[in-house]
Amino acid sequence: MTDDIRLAFAHPSERAEASSTTPCDRISLRDYVVEVEIGAFQQERGKLQRVRFNVVVEVLPMTGPIDDDVDRILSYDKVTEAIGIELEAERLNLLETLAARVAERILLEPQAERVFVRIEKLDRGPFALGVEIVRSRDGMDLAGQDHVEAPHPRVAYLSNAAIAAPALPGWIDQLVAMDAPLIICVGAAAVVAPQAGHALAQRRIDLLAIEQNAWTLAARDPRCMVVGTRTELDWAMKNGQICIWAPSKIVLDAVDGPSASPRDAVALVAWFAAEIEAKELLLIDAAAPVTDVPVRIHDLAATQIA
């Protein structure tokens, strides 16, 4: 085996040492195994699998005495915390995405200069499937990593009668003119959805039925855009785009998903409003759900939203 091949499969600490031209200190996390739901394949959904992390962080050598002071060094806990935070943020499909996010979070620590992250799935076969990345402070715009808080939106739920109402364009005009970004939510159309004999399959069918109705609403007003990811929602809210929520991805990827069935659309929307820290949940032609989000109800017969 050549040195290049050996290093390709060596522990990241050895790879870090071999690729460094600047003297630096290194801290490492070896063989850190957690159980997590991750993966793009259908058979990986709803199941936990073991994922192994090996991480090496390069830091500049300390100047002056350390004095056995933990506040002067990059704590190992920061590495495991970075992993935990990213695993809890949302369900991910790709190891590459997880590795990049973990590396970026570690590099927010002022002591970190370069980080090697290797992540491997251990339960996909009699082998380990993984990815390894290297990220450095020099190669990143760390100012761009600062979190820019998304504005708190107003979530408006429309019943099927509200979607069909002649007053709909006027309601949207009034909602857009208010003091928060607008996200519109709907339930399924008043047609019988296909029935499946499996709970997970039925859940997907019911979520897709909601999305079909979202597209029906979008066809009525060209200002509205059907959006299914948190990233798109954040962008839209910051840029004045009216969104109609397509729930499948956010619901299925949620680490702590809703207990409400997609067939209980108002309860599902209430969960979503809480997840995105909505300023208000406005219900047009619907009864108030149990939620900590401020709720306002609009009568279908009224044309002005008070």
C-alpha positions in Angstrom: 0.0 0.0 0.0 1.4 3.4 -1.0 1.7 6.2 1.5 -1.0 8.2 -0.3 -3.5 5.3 0.0 -2.6 4.6 3.6 -3.1 8.3 4.5 -6.4 8.3 2.6 -7.7 5.8 5.1 -5.7 6.9 8.1 -7.2 8.7 11.1 -7.8 12.4 10.5 -5.2 13.3 13.1 -2.5 11.6 10.9 -3.9 13.3 7.8 -3.8 16.6 9.5 -0.2 16.1 10.5 0.8 15.0 7.0 -0.9 18.0 5.3 0.3 20.7 7.6 3.1 23.2 6.8 2.5 25.4 9.9 3.3 24.2 13.4 0.1 23.9 15.3 -1.5 22.1 18.2 -4.3 19.6 17.6 -7.2 18.3 19.6 -9.0 15.2 18.5 -12.2 13.4 19.0 -11.9 9.7 18.1 -14.7 7.2 17.4 -17.5 9.2 18.8 -20.6 7.1 18.0 -24.2 8.4 18.1 -27.5 7.0 16.9 -29.3 9.4 14.6 -31.9 9.3 11.8 -30.1 10.4 8.7 -30.2 9.4 5.0 -31.8 10.1 1.6 -33.2 6.6 1.1 -36.7 5.7 2.2 -35.5 2.8 4.2 -33.5 5.2 6.3 -36.5 7.2 7.4 -38.0 6.5 10.8 -35.0 4.5 11.9 -31.9 5.3 14.0 -28.5 4.2 12.7 -25.1 4.5 14.2 -22.9 7.2 12.9 -19.2 7.6 13.9 -17.4 10.9 14.1 -13.7 11.5 14.0 -12.7 15.1 14.3 -9.4 16.9 14.5 -9.2 20.6 15.2 -5.9 22.5 14.6 -5.3 25.5 16.9 -2.4 27.9 17.0 0.2 27.1 19.7 -0.5 28.8 23.0 1.6 31.8 23.8 2.5 32.2 27.5 1.6 29.9 30.3 -1.7 28.0 30.1 -1.9 28.0 33.9 -4.1 24.9 33.7 -7.0 27.3 32.8 -9.7 25.6 30.8 -10.9 29.0 29.5 -7.7 29.4 27.5 -8.0 26.3 25.4 -10.6 24.9 22.9 -12.5 22.5 25.1 -13.3 19.0 23.8 -16.9 19.7 24.8 -17.1 22.3 22.0 -16.5 19.6 19.5 -19.2 17.3 20.8 -21.6 20.2 21.3 -21.1 21.2 17.7 -22.1 17.7 16.6 -25.1 17.7 19.0 -26.4 21.1 17.9 -26.3 20.2 14.2 -27.9 16.8 14.8 -30.8 18.4 16.7 -31.3 21.3 14.3 -33.1 19.2 11.6 -33.1 15.8 10.0 -30.5 15.7 7.2 -30.2 13.5 4.1 -26.5 13.8 3.5 -23.4 13.2 5.6 -21.7 15.8 3.5 -24.2 18.4 4.7 -23.7 17.3 8.3 -19.9 17.4 8.1 -19.9 20.9 6.6 -22.2 22.2 9.2 -20.2 20.7 12.1 -16.9 22.1 10.6 -18.4 25.5 10.2 -19.7 25.6 13.8 -16.3 24.5 15.2 -14.6 27.2 13.2 -16.7 29.8 14.9 -14.6 29.1 18.0 -11.8 31.8 18.1 -9.0 29.2 18.7 -9.9 27.0 15.8 -7.8 27.4 12.6 -8.5 24.2 10.6 -10.8 21.2 11.1 -10.9 17.7 9.7 -14.3 16.0 10.0 -14.8 12.3 9.1 -18.4 10.9 9.5 -19.2 7.3 8.8 -22.5 5.3 8.8 -21.9 1.9 10.5 -25.2 0.1 9.8 -25.6 0.3 6.1 -23.7 -3.0 5.6 -20.7 -5.0 6.8 -18.5 -1.9 6.2 -18.4 1.8 7.0 -19.7 4.4 4.5 -18.4 7.9 5.1 -17.2 11.2 4.1 -14.2 13.3 5.2 -13.9 17.1 4.7 -11.3 19.7 5.6 -12.2 23.3 6.3 -10.0 26.2 7.4 -10.5 29.6 8.8 -8.7 31.1 5.8 -11.1 29.5 3.4 -14.3 30.7 5.0 -16.0 34.0 5.4 -16.7 33.6 9.1 -18.7 36.8 9.1 -21.1 35.1 6.8 -21.5 32.3 9.4 -23.0 34.7 11.9 -26.7 33.9 12.3 -29.0 36.5 10.9 -32.3 36.0 12.6 -35.3 35.5 10.4 -38.2 37.8 11.1 -41.2 36.5 12.9 -43.9 35.8 10.3 -47.6 36.0 10.4 -49.0 32.6 9.6 -52.5 32.6 8.0 -54.6 29.5 7.7 -57.2 29.4 5.0 -60.1 27.0 4.9 -61.2 25.6 1.6 -64.2 28.0 1.6 -61.7 30.9 2.2 -59.6 29.8 -0.7 -62.6 29.9 -3.0 -64.0 33.1 -1.6 -64.2 36.2 -3.9 -62.6 38.2 -1.1 -59.4 36.2 -1.1 -57.3 38.7 -3.1 -58.4 41.5 -0.8 -57.5 39.5 2.3 -54.0 38.8 0.9 -53.6 42.5 0.2 -54.4 43.3 3.8 -52.1 40.7 5.2 -49.2 41.8 3.0 -49.7 45.4 4.2 -49.3 44.3 7.9 -46.2 44.4 10.0 -44.7 40.9 9.4 -43.8 38.5 6.5 -46.7 36.3 5.4 -46.8 32.5 5.3 -50.2 31.1 4.1 -51.2 27.5 5.1 -54.0 25.3 3.9 -55.4 21.9 4.5 -56.3 19.2 2.0 -58.9 19.8 -0.6 -62.4 18.5 -0.1 -61.8 15.3 -2.0 -61.2 11.8 -0.8 -57.4 11.1 -0.8 -56.1 7.6 -1.6 -56.1 5.2 1.3 -53.1 3.1 2.3 -52.9 0.2 4.7 -49.7 1.5 6.2 -49.5 4.5 8.6 -46.3 6.0 7.3 -47.5 5.7 3.7 -50.9 7.3 4.6 -49.1 10.2 6.4 -47.1 11.0 3.2 -50.3 10.8 1.1 -52.1 13.2 3.4 -49.2 15.6 3.4 -49.1 15.5 -0.4 -52.9 16.2 -0.5 -52.2 19.4 1.5 -49.5 20.4 -1.1 -51.8 19.8 -4.0 -54.2 22.3 -2.4 -51.3 24.7 -1.8 -50.6 24.7 -5.6 -54.3 25.3 -6.2 -54.1 28.4 -4.1 -50.9 29.6 -5.7 -52.6 29.4 -9.1 -55.1 31.9 -7.9 -52.5 34.6 -7.0 -49.2 34.9 -8.9 -47.7 36.7 -5.9 -47.7 33.5 -3.9 -44.9 30.9 -4.0 -45.2 27.3 -2.7 -42.2 26.7 -0.4 -41.2 23.5 1.3 -37.9 24.1 3.0 -36.8 26.2 6.0 -34.0 27.7 4.0 -36.4 28.9 1.3 -38.8 30.2 3.9 -36.1 32.2 5.7 -35.0 33.7 2.3 -38.6 34.5 1.3 -39.3 36.2 4.7 -36.3 38.4 4.4 -37.1 39.3 0.8 -40.8 40.1 1.0 -42.0 37.0 -0.8 -45.5 35.6 0.0 -45.2 31.9 0.8 -47.6 29.0 0.8 -46.3 26.3 3.1 -45.8 22.8 1.5 -45.4 20.7 4.7 -43.9 17.4 3.6 -40.2 18.1 4.0 -40.3 20.1 7.2 -42.7 17.7 8.9 -40.8 14.6 7.8 -37.4 16.1 8.6 -38.3 17.4 12.0 -36.3 15.9 14.9 -39.3 16.4 17.2 -42.1 16.2 14.7 -45.8 17.1 15.2 -48.2 14.8 17.0 -51.0 16.1 14.9 -52.1 14.1 11.9 -52.0 15.9 8.5 -55.7 15.4 8.4 -56.0 17.8 11.4 -54.7 20.7 9.3 -55.3 23.4 11.9 -53.4 21.5 14.6 -50.5 20.9 12.1 -50.4 24.5 11.2 -50.3 25.5 14.9 -47.3 23.2 15.3 -45.6 24.8 12.3 -46.3 28.3 13.6 -44.7 27.4 16.9 -41.7 25.9 15.2 -41.0 29.1 13.2 -41.8 31.4 16.2 -44.6 33.1 14.4 -45.7 36.5 15.5 -49.4 35.4 15.1 -51.6 32.7 13.8 -54.5 34.1 11.9 -57.3 31.6 11.1 -59.7 32.4 8.4 -62.9 30.3 8.8 -61.4 27.9 11.4 -61.6 27.2 15.1 -58.7 28.0 17.4 -56.3 25.1 18.2 -54.3 24.6 21.4 -51.1 26.6 20.9 -48.8 29.1 22.7 -48.8 31.3 19.5 -51.1 34.3 19.7 -54.3 33.4 17.7 -56.7 35.6 15.9 -59.9 34.3 14.1 -61.3 36.0 11.0 -64.9 35.4 10.0 -65.5 34.2 6.5 -68.3 36.7 6.0 -66.1 39.7 6.9 -64.1 41.4 4.2 -61.8 43.5 6.5 -59.2 41.7 8.7 -59.2 43.6 11.9 
